[in-house]
């Protein structure tokens, strides 16, 4: 019993040693300490030091993630126009919002076909410039292609490939577009399309970011490395914030579509 007490008295001093001491080897315990008790002491020390190391790393990582760069646009206007970069990124967000509003709605109306782009031999045109679009019933939209009959087949293809899960039917120069019933499957299909649209917008966002960073790198021989690094970090932060905004839009749209 006395031997065990002497071993436990040594435990606090072992626990107070640094991880450096642990790597070099634990201090020797009294020769009279039982082997099982010694193993218990060593395991306790290892666990305490490991916990301390993980906590330190977590604290450092947390501090780094909170560090943000905020460079005055006026100070770097000779290198890059950060306001223009921000506008380009926001333009991608606005395009996503417009796509959500125009093409991804449970309530279908003739307006959803207005801006379907039709590829003709004379170029690309919105469908509403080639045909007269009207709603025959809640489940049927009619597209009258009498004014441009030669583009009827192209209009059919554009509607089918619009990503709105529509299967048009052609009757001469009249295109009938049945509207899917608002089933659970249809809602889930629209939600998937919303996800796809968001991914495409994020790809466009990455292109804006890459273009801006490449612009900054052109000045690596004219300004300090720190300036280049700070600008790249600033641009990345702008892109991350914009991507987060897209994720919020997607979450709201998905909730709306799935009801």
Residue pairs with C-beta under 8 A, 6 or more apart in sequence:
3 30
3 32
3 33
3 34
4 34
4 37
6 30
6 32
6 33
7 29
7 30
7 33
7 34
7 37
7 38
7 41
10 27
10 29
10 30
10 41
11 41
11 44
11 45
13 27
14 26
14 27
14 41
14 44
14 45
15 44
15 45
15 48
15 49
17 26
17 27
17 45
17 49
18 49
19 49
19 52
19 53
21 27
22 45
22 46
22 49
26 41
26 42
26 45
29 38
29 41
33 41
68 237
69 230
69 233
69 234
69 237
70 234
71 82
71 230
71 231
71 234
73 81
73 82
73 83
76 82
76 227
76 231
79 215
79 216
79 219
79 223
79 227
79 231
80 212
80 215
80 216
80 231
82 234
82 235
82 238
85 208
85 212
85 235
85 238
86 238
88 208
88 212
89 205
89 208
89 209
89 238
89 239
89 242
90 242
92 201
92 204
92 205
92 208
92 242
93 201
93 242
93 245
93 246
93 249
95 201
95 204
96 197
96 198
96 201
96 246
96 249
97 249
99 197
99 201
100 194
100 197
100 249
100 253
102 111
102 112
102 114
102 115
103 112
103 162
103 163
103 164
103 193
103 197
104 164
104 190
104 193
104 194
104 197
104 253
104 257
105 112
105 190
106 182
106 186
106 187
106 190
106 256
106 257
106 259
108 141
108 179
109 135
110 133
110 134
110 135
110 141
112 164
113 127
113 128
113 133
113 141
113 143
113 159
113 162
113 177
114 126
114 127
114 128
114 133
115 126
115 127
115 128
116 126
116 127
116 155
116 158
116 159
116 162
117 124
117 125
117 126
117 127
117 158
118 124
118 125
118 126
118 127
118 130
118 151
118 154
118 155
118 158
119 154
119 157
119 158
120 130
120 148
120 150
120 151
120 154
121 150
125 151
127 133
127 143
127 155
127 158
127 159
130 145
130 147
130 148
130 151
130 155
131 143
131 144
131 145
131 146
131 147
131 148
131 151
131 155
131 175
132 143
132 144
132 146
132 147
133 141
133 142
133 143
133 144
134 141
134 142
134 144
135 141
135 142
136 142
136 176
138 179
139 178
139 179
139 181
140 176
140 177
140 178
140 179
141 176
141 177
141 179
142 174
142 175
142 176
142 177
143 155
143 159
143 168
143 174
143 175
143 177
144 173
144 174
144 175
145 151
145 152
145 155
145 173
145 174
145 175
146 173
149 173
152 170
152 173
152 175
153 170
155 175
156 168
156 170
156 175
159 166
159 168
159 175
159 177
160 166
160 167
160 168
163 193
163 196
163 197
164 193
165 180
165 186
165 189
165 190
165 193
166 177
166 178
166 179
166 180
167 178
168 175
168 176
168 177
169 175
169 176
169 177
169 178
170 176
180 186
187 257
187 258
187 259
188 258
190 257
191 253
191 254
191 257
191 258
194 250
194 253
194 254
194 257
195 250
195 254
198 246
198 247
198 249
198 250
201 246
202 243
202 246
205 239
205 242
205 243
205 246
206 239
208 239
209 235
209 236
209 238
209 239
212 235
213 232
213 235
213 236
216 228
216 231
216 232
216 235
217 228
219 228
220 228
